[in-house]
Amino acid sequence: MPEDLFAKARAEVLRALHDRYPDLSEEVTARVEVSPARAAEHGDMASNAALASAGALGRPPREIAGALCAALSGSALFAAAAPAGPGFVNLRLRPEVLRGEIGEILRAGGRYGESARGAGRRVNVEYVSANPTGPMHIGHCRGAVVGDALANLLAKAGYDVTKEYYVNDAGAQVEALAWAAYWRYLEALGKPVAAEAFSKIAPGGLQYRGEYLIPVGAALGERYGDGLIGAMPEPAEGAIAVIRDFAIGEMMRAIREDLAHLGVVPDVFTSERGLVETGAADAAIERLREMGLIYEGTLEPPKGKLPEDWEPREQTLFRASGFGDETDRPLRKSDGSNTYFANDIAYHADKIGRGAEVLIDVWGADHGGYVRRMQAAVAALSGRRVALEVVLCQIVHVVRAGKPVRMSKRAGSYITLRDLIDEVGRDAVRFTMLTRKADAQMEFDLDQAVAQTRENPVFYVQYAHARCRSVLRAAVEMLGAEAVTDESLAGNPLETLGAEPELAVMRRLIGFPRTVEAAAEAREPHRIAFFLYDLAGDFHILWNRGREDSTFRFLNADRPGETRARVALVAATASVIRAGLNILGVTPVEEMR
């Protein structure tokens, strides 16, 4: 894969720094960065080298910046280097360097932007993991998109990524699902029971009343007839366990379909019930006990609202406070049953046992209080070798015409993922969910998501790609198919590309590999969406310039050299847009209708 141009620039700056100040330590030079300039008028790149080394050298940053600029004169990369501000160095690339990157992009094709930063480290990204008690909803959607795009991004950056879904199919919620499915089963057999009356026989009441369980009840009736009914309306002995497993299977089938509709296909599904039934939770507790991290004791009552797992009695406790948590945590209740935390420990132990070197969990923001205890458990289980990172996704509000959208009748209490996709399309859902940082609340505007304007980011980016493709199709007619292949275009002379709108597109393109690496390291896939929007804006400016000024037309039979150079720039732009959209899981459309 070609070396990132920013990495080349950093190497050049470091060479100049060492030439002037050969005694600088690696600890100092490791802090040297080269990043995009804040404004085009300042240059293409900027470096903090003078600021990073001033303390060690005992010299003013501006003095070091001036010396660096002198050392960089005559560089093969930089046309100019100038001190700026308190000690930054602004760098302007030679136009031939920018033009040379177009050939690199075309030769790399879809691999452009790939990085070895991950060095093949095994990363497990677990996301969605909704309880199989109802349809996927808008809250699950954001976590699904963020997790999937993050996994794609990490793979692009050279990590060995596993996408995983943790099926929460143990505990009280799936027992409640079983009873609700039984209620719909009675209804399907023509023996309905009023909800209020049924709530009296169902442990915990009738919790799930959405219409989505009607087909589950009908399917139960088709398979079992009335064989699951005991003394009406009570279920037959053992029937609830049968219904529970059946209902979980049906709900997971629907969840998989909804995820596939969103373009999300996990590599692994892990069952919480399976871990419990195989004794994995008990084994994890015993493993911690052998490490001296389990004891029997009574916790002090926490301040404020009491959590569900606190009891004023002696319990089996994990020494989470020794691994960064604010208190120790219960693994077994006073009745001897495991807490949810114990099951989650078993699950993360399972992921560590499968060889994951980095664990990334994508959770809803309401789980923020759970982060430190889970990180403590992973640190203990792995001997601090494996880190758990948690990406928290804030709530999404759906609006139309500035007003909240009514809740889904089928689900009974929320907007379903399938309804949202059917309304605006998969691409709009995925891209829009990535136009904010995951931990920022957002409004999903249904009107904006289908608008054909600049304010709709997915339309704006896809339109840029479609425009690129229209130019390339026309170029095939003018120049012939062989002249418009990436290989052929990569060899074209590009000296005629020098106007500011053309240079602006090239400056943006060269930032893609660095954006991929930075976004992957920060675990922020929304940075790719922002990059694509900015690149689309640069390209639309170039497109409009060609419509206003005939000398800027992409295709001009009277100027074949300029035509081939601009077609190469267009092809490189399309290639980078496709690469970015592939990370986001969004379709790079060929034409807009």
Buried (B, 14 or more C-beta within 10 A) or exposed (E): EBEBBBBBBBEBBBEBBEEBBEEBEEEBBEEBBBBBBEEEEBBBBBBBBBBBBBEBBEBEBBBBBBBBBEBBEEBEBBBBBBBBBEBBBBBBBBBBBBBBBBBBBBBBBEEBBBBEBBEEBBBBBBBBBBBBBBBBBBBBBBBBBBBBBBBBBBBBBBBBBBBBBBBBBBBEBBBBBBBBBBBBBBBBBEEEBEEEEBBEBBEEBBBBBBEBBBEBBBBBBEEBEEEBBEEEBEBBEEBBEBBBBBBBBBBBEBBBEBBEBBBBEBEEBBBBBBBBEEEBBBBBBEBBBEEEBBEEEEBEEEEEEEEEBBBEEEBBBBBBBEBEBEEBBBBBBEEEEBBBBBBBBBBBBBBBEEEBBBBBBBBBBEEEEBBBBBBBBBBBBBEEEBEBBBBBBBEBBBBBEEEEBEBBEBBBEBBBBBBBBEBBBBBBBBBBBBBBBBEEEBBBBBEBBBBEEEEBBBBBBBBBBBBBBBBBEBBBEBBEEEBBEBEBBBEBEBEBBBEEBBBBBBBBBBBBBBBBBBBBBEBBBBBBBBBBBBBBBBBBBBBEBBEEEEEBBBBBEEBEEBBBBBBBBBBBBBBBBBBBBBBBBBBBBEEEE
